Amino acid sequence: MHHQHFTRADLAKIAVVVMKEHGLEPDFSEAVQDQLTQIQSAAEESDPSLQDLRHLLWCSLDNDDSLDLDQLSACEDIGNGQHKIYVAIADVDGLIKKDSPIDQHAKLNTASIYTSSRIFPMLPEKLSTNLSSLNFNEDRLALVTEMAVSATGEILGSTIYRAKVRNKAKLAYDATSDWIDGKTHAPKAIADLPGMDLQIKTQDAIAQKLRLRRHQAGSLQFEIFQPKAIFAGEKIIDIAEQIQNRGRQLIEEFMIATNESTARFLLKKGIPSLRRVVRSPERWLRIVELAKQYGALLPSSPDSKALSEFLSKRHVADPERFPDLSLVIVKLMGPGEYVLEHPGEKPIGHFGLAVQDYMHSTAPNRRFPDLITLRMIKQALIGQRSLYDNQELYALALHCTTQEDAIRKVERRMRKSDAALFLEPYIGKEFNGIITGITPNYGWVRIFNPPAEGMLLKLPKNATIGNKVRVQLVSTDVQMGHINFMLSGY
């Protein structure tokens, strides 16, 4: 067997095929290219209602390699332990109008698709990583949500308006988190700008209060196993897991707060909106059964608070197996979906996040529902009727749910090919793992180092889920994304 005869480019080719199989379009059309040549600069407007907020200490906080910057945040102390949080969202609609060729491509795929070998952006990179991205030191148009937060992390009220903003610091999750945790010195972008250190420390403190409040309301904490391949040029050199840290939590809390504010804004205006919901689990009784196996009693009707407490106890009791338990419960809860909600109806809400009003509005460069919402808010702000009628919104909610499911399948399938490629040179080697699934003829095993999952051939009679095992890698197939193990000495 040649040592890694597949390259990053080969993986990208596999990704193209898998996307097409799932009804997604990997490439931009000629019409898109034509429209792109017309766009030479970022959106500009001289509307008197545009506020100028370029003076605020805005920063972006994202993955190390992210170039599509959708949101900025800033905060201000307003006394009595209260703060104002500002979240700015890129005004993608400033350049890309409804039903133009670029919009039609975005509508087809509904989101950017991230595979390790190639990113398939929803919008061409000339926009998503440049002209419609909230790039460092560039003036940009944005939609700003301004929220007042109490000393205990309660959101007291919010307003939404359009503004000019300027990103003063491009920050990355891991380095920023290490600094918040006191492990390292401040990243250069923080150290270079007077007042930025206090900004981030304050935003972190507010985010942790918001988080605590959601937990008390019954928000669910999962830890999903999603390893990511790391390349050096064309060669795969490692597979690493993304860690949940303070930087990611900061953005997560601010985005959930923004999404809730956006939802309430449209509700107040009497405008139906596209919501992201996870219905209370239909398979709740199976979750109750599962909890029983761990000696825990859950109530007989869906109760996110009780489930949340069960999860945090399990996380403490058995951190090693927690990702597998998380996955089982997420599957039992069923996937999220987009629905059209009308003012005056009882909201379905988002079971997993313990919020009643939840929608996607914070990533219009990466997700189509967010771009729809952005357009609806802009129309509502000037008192004009929506660009989307209800019929169209119903159809879009359904389409976005279908495509999101397809994207999830493509991303999961490509993670398998990545892992198969990385493990290819280790055929015959032994690994420590844990059994994660059992069928009549074979099982599934997750190995710890590198983090990967594969099939376990020839399952012994007494195997049970959660068993720790020593396995030997017997074969891999990069094209199909297959990894096969056998129990050692079997």
Sequence and secondary structure as in RCSB ss.txt:
>XXXX:A:sequence
MHHQHFTRADLAKIAVVVMKEHGLEPDFSEAVQDQLTQIQSAAEESDPSLQDLRHLLWCSLDNDDSLDLDQLSAC
EDIGNGQHKIYVAIADVDGLIKKDSPIDQHAKLNTASIYTSSRIFPMLPEKLSTNLSSLNFNEDRLALVTEMAVS
ATGEILGSTIYRAKVRNKAKLAYDATSDWIDGKTHAPKAIADLPGMDLQIKTQDAIAQKLRLRRHQAGSLQFEIF
QPKAIFAGEKIIDIAEQIQNRGRQLIEEFMIATNESTARFLLKKGIPSLRRVVRSPERWLRIVELAKQYGALLPS
SPDSKALSEFLSKRHVADPERFPDLSLVIVKLMGPGEYVLEHPGEKPIGHFGLAVQDYMHSTAPNRRFPDLITLR
MIKQALIGQRSLYDNQELYALALHCTTQEDAIRKVERRMRKSDAALFLEPYIGKEFNGIITGITPNYGWVRIFNP
PAEGMLLKLPKNATIGNKVRVQLVSTDVQMGHINFMLSGY
>XXXX:A:secstr
  TT   HHHHHHHHHHHHHHTT   S  HHHHHHHHH  S      TT EE TTS  EEEE TT     EEEEE
EE STT EEEEEEEE GGGT  TTSHHHHHHHHH B EE SS EE SS HHIIIIITS  BT EEEEEEEEEEE 
TTS EEEEEEEEEEEEB EEEEHHHHHHHHTTSS   HHHHTSTTHHHHHHHHHHHHHHHHHHHHHTT       
 EEEEEETTEEEEEEE    HHHHHHHHHHHHHHHHHHHHHHHTT  EEEEEB S TTHHHHHHHHHHTT    S
S  HHHHHHHHHHHHHH TTTHHHHHHHHHHHH   EEEEE TTS    BGGGTBSS    S TTTBHHHHHHHH
HHHHHHTT   SS HHHHHHHHHHHHHHHHHHHHHHHHHHHHHHHHHHGGGTT EEEEEEEEE SS EEEEETTT
TEEEEE S  TT  TT EEEEEEEEEETTTTEEEEEETT 
